Amino acid sequence: MGGRASLIMVIGFAVIFGMINLNITRLMNRSIGGMVGYNESSKSRVIASSGAHAGLAIFTSRSFLRGTLIDKDFTTGSFTGCGYTVTLTNVAGYVRLRSVGRCTTFVKTLSGDPYILSDTVEIRLDTTTTRSFSSLGWMTIFENGVWFVGGDVIWGQVHSNGNINIYSSRSSHPVFHGRVTTSGRIQLYPGQRRDYSEYLVGGHAEEHMPTREFPDEITDAINNATNKTLGLDGVTDTKETEIWVELKQGTSSDNDGYATIRTGSFTGTVVDSMSLSDVTDKVIYSSQKVHVKGTLDGKLSVASGKDVRIEDNIVYERPPDPDLSLGESVNQTKDMLGLIAHDNVWISDDFDGGTHGIDIHAAIFALEGSYGAENVTASWPNTRNYGPEGTIRLLGSVAQKNRGAVGLFDSRTGQISQGFLKNYRYDNRMFPEGDTRFPQDAGIAAQYPPAFPGWTTPGPLAIKSWWESSRVPFNADEFAW
Amino acid sequence: MSVMMDIIFAAFIGGVICLIVINANFVINETVATYNSTVVVQQMLIADAQIVESEFRNIGCGVSDTADAKIKQAMDTSITFYMALRPEPTSIPIEILYYSGSTTELPVTDNPNDRYLYRKEGNEAVERVGIVTKFNLAYYNILNEIMGTPVQDDSLISIKLVEVTLEVQSPYSSYVDEYGNKRFASALWKQTRLASQNLRR
């Protein structure tokens, strides 16, 4: 009897104390729950902040990227279960970098679901510092296996996001007069010695450099177009029609040049005429093909939503002399042309200059396509049947997404078999500091063709504001402990 | 005789068991009170800390870099600064003031040191953020040197880091120690290097 009572009493006490202990343990957990929750929320904030810093690092080197820059989840380390998504968006007047962090905490909600904390860091970036692609003598995103060969001469800074291919023969090799950078490597033709120092005159080469990105659109050219939406014939929208633009210098005086815009051909109906000057930026844009030739007196960009076709020589009335300092009187000229294409800038296969080549005074930009000689790589027989055509004497710059060919060379001799050689003189007015031969030009402001695409870089006051979301205090009572 | 002995022993054992139960009850009550106080204090502290921390990290948000100091007044128990509440440029920076009140404002609690932590936004009415026993601020410049308080007007622009010390104690004592002093559950939070990305670096 006594033994049974003792047993019941002991079991009773054990149950009572067990329940008390359980409740006290639960209370202990809750007592540290606040701090644990704070730690979890700090982790969430830190991960969002980390994403913001990672996004800034990308923005610094690839400032044209937009959309989702990073979407990362951590599966190892102390941030396991955490991640962030970083986006970069153009907002009116600024660029917004937003990092949204997420952290799966080890606590569960009362319904048993994992509790995910989320924090946001939002940075407003000042991007007022803009550099034009014309500040490079030559730039490509993809080289497309096209080669620089003997006889090619390139001035100004050269950059490619891909490998730069160089072919040289015993007698000749390409020559670069400025700094050469590539995000890939400089690739010589198989069997040729890897000593490209002889190709570099007055510059140096750097491989594996950060890539430079193109913009998404040629928005500035479209928005700043000054040609008529209702043409002189009262019918044609010159911004939506295939047009032929002839540049006329007027008299030998400055500021009396003009551009005539026609439909059908260079002898077709005049639908617009635009006077040009040294002081007013003008832009001609059409969403269709634009054909262009002539002599420019003034500042102008010719842009197309498709292709720009160079139908004949395009020269400045007063071309600058890149062999002289910008302080010289000849270099006071304001004549400057931009050829901007959403797709391609072609030297038209209708142009036939014999073996005299062609003169092009312009900064060239091809957003999604190439700059090159139209159909030059087509196999014989074709509509053009190119032979050796002489040299392209370019005074300006070239920026293109996919490198286009201007000629084909014989890999046995290194000689051009059809198409053009390249003699690309960089117009130093577009980036005086790029020409190290004239230190006295340092500090002179660069000039760019009107509405020429450029890339933005963060300036010294890049971050206009840094905002972090407020944390709703972590309430331990909302969770199962 | 043996019956008497049984009664005496039963009474003795029963008494011991009663004492154990009563003592256990006291211990359990005290433990529960302590943990409950700790829970309450920590929740209060975390709530205060997260509000303060979230807002201090945005000091200077939306304020032009060419403007004067983003912190208007920096004292050891109060700070006035400018910030935009939202990241959009349309959100105009406003003046925010944090300060701790006097201990005399809370005479009804047991704790003689507790006081309100106040926040004032622009011309709005003062609001109570929480109850603290300590709200201390220290300021560091870019060389990581502590700056004397109150920070002089011409030095406000040099503030790079703010050190925040928050202490929260329970309003009512958990127990009275052997010397008769009331003891309060306490929790301390110190953010030693709170840097707003908007302060000049």
Interface residues (C-beta under 8 A of the other chain):
Chain A: M9 F17 I20 N23 I24 L27 M28 R30 S31 I32 G33 G34 M35 G37 Y38 S41 G93 Y94 R96 E122 R124 L461 I463 K464 S465 W466 W467 E468 S469 S470 R471 V472 P473 F474 N475 A476
Chain B: I17 A24 I28 T31 V32 Y35 N36 T38 V39 Q42 Q43 L45 I46 A47 A49 Q50 I51 E53 S54 E55 R57 N58 G60 C61 G62 V63 D65 A84 R86 P87 P89 S196 Q197 N198
